[in-house]
Amino acid sequence: MLNFIKNFRNDEDGAVTVDFVVLTAAIVILGLAVGTAVSRGAEGLANEIETALDNMNP
């Protein structure tokens, strides 16, 4: 039983998995933030173009 506890304490395989999960979550959150920023900018530009086209004389 004592050997099992020592081996469990020294085993670092799970730590690598946790690191990758945290890094993947950070990348996903960063991607969502960038996507939201780009979407808002594109929407604002589309509204400006729509306004300019509506104000043109036929």
C-alpha positions as CSV (number, residue, x, y, z in Angstrom):
1,M,0.0,0.0,0.0
2,L,2.9,2.4,0.8
3,N,4.4,1.7,-2.7
4,F,1.0,2.6,-4.3
5,I,0.9,5.9,-2.5
6,K,4.5,6.7,-3.4
7,N,3.9,5.8,-7.1
8,F,0.6,7.8,-7.2
9,R,2.4,10.9,-5.7
10,N,5.2,10.7,-8.2
11,D,3.1,10.0,-11.3
12,E,2.9,13.1,-13.5
13,D,1.0,11.8,-16.5
14,G,-2.2,13.5,-15.4
15,A,-0.5,16.9,-15.0
16,V,0.3,17.0,-18.7
17,T,-3.3,16.4,-19.5
18,V,-4.5,19.1,-17.3
19,D,-2.0,21.5,-18.9
20,F,-3.4,20.7,-22.3
21,V,-7.0,21.1,-21.2
22,V,-6.2,24.6,-19.7
23,L,-4.3,25.6,-22.9
24,T,-7.1,24.4,-25.1
25,A,-9.7,26.3,-23.1
26,A,-7.6,29.5,-23.3
27,I,-7.3,29.2,-27.1
28,V,-11.1,28.7,-27.4
29,I,-11.8,31.7,-25.2
30,L,-9.3,33.8,-27.2
31,G,-10.9,32.7,-30.5
32,L,-14.4,33.6,-29.2
33,A,-13.2,37.0,-28.2
34,V,-11.5,37.7,-31.5
35,G,-14.6,36.4,-33.4
36,T,-16.8,38.7,-31.4
37,A,-14.6,41.7,-32.1
38,V,-14.4,41.0,-35.8
39,S,-18.2,40.4,-36.0
40,R,-19.0,43.7,-34.3
41,G,-16.6,45.6,-36.5
42,A,-18.0,44.0,-39.7
43,E,-21.6,44.7,-38.5
44,G,-20.7,48.4,-37.9
45,L,-19.1,48.7,-41.3
46,A,-22.1,47.0,-43.0
47,N,-24.4,49.5,-41.3
48,E,-22.3,52.5,-42.5
49,I,-22.4,51.1,-46.0
50,E,-26.1,50.6,-45.8
51,T,-26.6,54.2,-44.6
52,A,-24.4,55.6,-47.4
53,L,-26.3,53.6,-50.1
54,D,-29.7,54.7,-48.7
55,N,-28.6,58.3,-48.8
56,M,-27.6,58.1,-52.5
57,N,-29.8,59.9,-55.0
58,P,-31.5,57.5,-57.4
